[in-house]
């Protein structure tokens, strides 16, 4: 969905602070001297939804907190070990 320009919607309304940053499009810099390079990923990353029991997810969160890694990293490490990836 394209951003809409609502002008200065924040003016005279203290409850809408920061809203213009969400709706107003940023100023584009057309500087040809600077060429932005995006880093090439090693592999394409695809998202895949995973359904877990609440008790399993809770146990993984506790294990991750104890080891200092994320639940995603825990799951990926087990999959890599199991299937020799």
C-alpha positions, 0 to 999 in steps of 0.5 A: 500500500502506497504511503499517503501524504496527509500534510502536517497532521501532527500540527495542533494535536499532541496525541498524533506525534510521529504519525507523519513519519508513518504516512508521509513519504520520505524525501528521495535523494537523487545523488548519482555519485553515490551508488548503494550496493546491497549485500548479496546473501549466501543463500536465498532465505525462505520463511516457513511457518512452524506450529508448536505446542505451547508447552514445547515452545515454552520449553524451547524459550527456557532452553534458549534463554539458558544457552543465550540463543534464540528459539529459531537457532535452537530449532535450526541446529537440531534440524541440521544435526538430524539431517546432516545439512 
